[in-house]
Amino acid sequence: MTSRPSFIQQWHEAAERNNSALCVGLDPEPSRFPAPWTNDPLRLFDFCAAIVDATADLVCAYKPQIAYFAALGAEGQLEQLIAHIRKAAPSVPVILDAKRGDIGATAQQYAREAFERYDADALTLSPYMGFDSVEPYLHYPERGLFLLCRTSNPGGGDLQTLALASARAGGSAHLGDELLFERVARLAAFDWNRHGQNGLVAGATNPADIERIRAVAPDVPLLIPGIGAQGGDLAATVRAARHSFLINASRSVLYASNGRDFADAARREARRLRDAINVEAHAAAHPHPTP
Amino acid sequence: MTSRPSFIQQWHEAAERNNSALCVGLDPEPSRFPAPWTNDPLRLFDFCAAIVDATADLVCAYKPQIAYFAALGAEGQLEQLIAHIRKAAPSVPVILDAKRGDIGATAQQYAREAFERYDADALTLSPYMGFDSVEPYLHYPERGLFLLCRTSNPGGGDLQTLALASARAGGSAHLGDELLFERVARLAAFDWNRHGQNGLVAGATNPADIERIRAVAPDVPLLIPGIGAQGGDLAATVRAARHSFLINASRSVLYASNGRDFADAARREARRLRDAINVEAHAAAHPHPTP
């Protein structure tokens, strides 16, 4: 019986081979497809497969977003796409972005959906329901799990940045208070990380919060959206994340052009981003001495 | 153009007609199906449809859990099931249990999945990503939204019951601190409740926490799992919830028998639960004078 390479192994291998920390998110919106595919729900596969073919040597992972397929009843095209990635980009791992969150028997079903039906190498999860919403996925120790921690959207702070009351008797609210997302980071990185397979989702729109995450979870992989269309600061993000990160870009790559040249334009944008990330990573690792 | 009756209207109508606050959760596990359907993934529809036929006059809602269908690639059977509920139990609303949580364009796709593809009357959502993870669903003001608030599972307390630091300068952690789930209740019931369509998920395993929810959100509908297989206290739950609630039972109804009589057994258990809820609701509304 051959054992499956873990998500971590595949990711590291692809990152090294392609010299890349870029993850391309596959969020196919038919209204943004080039003619003659515009608005054609049967072209999700064709569109995404063209993006994969154009970027397979530039990325460390692909992240298909299941909602775009589910909205259109196109689960079959998602299965087809993942099979295509296996052929066109062997050993580039697939992170299924589904943000599942449920417990017990139901979480087992979601794990089965992600890891058996779609055969994804990693999955995004919501932490709100606590440990037993994560536990069923730990039965697939070779897969990666990325728990939502500090998300890149404006409302990400509605709950995630709330300060927790100190457990110390008489402790008062102050700057050193633990924030909710820091608790999530600590739980995911340690208490819930039985097999070392856990990572965190941390948005590039809040580099200071990525620093706070690194203070409590120095080594877990970070999946970082928010560069590109959402306008996160790449240099600050890379400095804060330090190492062991995947920078995700979706729309800025997929829709770099809406013409016939969309795949070439996606390749150019993916290469530009990959190289920009590498420049920032190099600068962060070799800071200029300040005079 | 006829306007669609709202979730609230349908729920109230079904609750009154069937004299019921019971919601039956449709979580089909083929391993628990009676012979000869045992382990047959093509029988999700047949099994659930038989449950619906046996309970249509006893419930105020049905709650299919999408994970059981998605794990098996059986989305078509879920579509078929919802269409069957429309015929066999007209005006009994369908709550799609999907616990979706994503933002912006992606949340729009999930809303489309739930409300257009499956035509559900209501949907469960995770609050962790904040307001912009709820906003896209508000564009369907006639549908119900149940946000996870205080869930019935053991790990529900890992995050949900964390005490928030008081905003008062020098405020110290004390019993009166707001808990995370209370903040979620307040946001969902007020700040995020533009069209009055929001409800909360609150588990019967923690009736004291349902009281706390009612203190901040006195009137929003509560979807209450945890009675039945999870062992929540029905009397305490009904007293705490007061009014405007749906008590969900899934496994205790679906698998009341694993023999040929499963549908009859489901009907007996659904009737027993419906009546038990009504007895407790009556007792809570007309407490005996204590001597």
Interface residues (C-beta under 8 A of the other chain):
Chain A: D27 E29 Q65 A67 Y68 A70 A71 L72 G73 E75 K99 R100 G101 D102 I103 G104 A105 T106 A107 Q109 Y110 R112 E113 E116 R117 S126 P127 Y128 M129 G130 F131 D132 S133 E135 L148 T151 N153 P154 G155 G156 G157 D158 L159 Q160 L162 A163 L164 A165 S166 A167 R168 A169 G170 G171 S172 A173 D177 L180 R183 V184 L187
Chain B: D27 E29 Q65 A67 Y68 A70 A71 L72 G73 E75 K99 R100 G101 D102 I103 G104 A105 T106 A107 Q109 Y110 R112 E113 E116 R117 S126 P127 Y128 M129 G130 F131 D132 S133 V134 E135 L148 T151 N153 P154 G155 G156 G157 D158 L159 Q160 L162 A163 L164 A165 S166 A167 R168 A169 G170 G171 S172 A173 D177 L180 R183 V184 L187
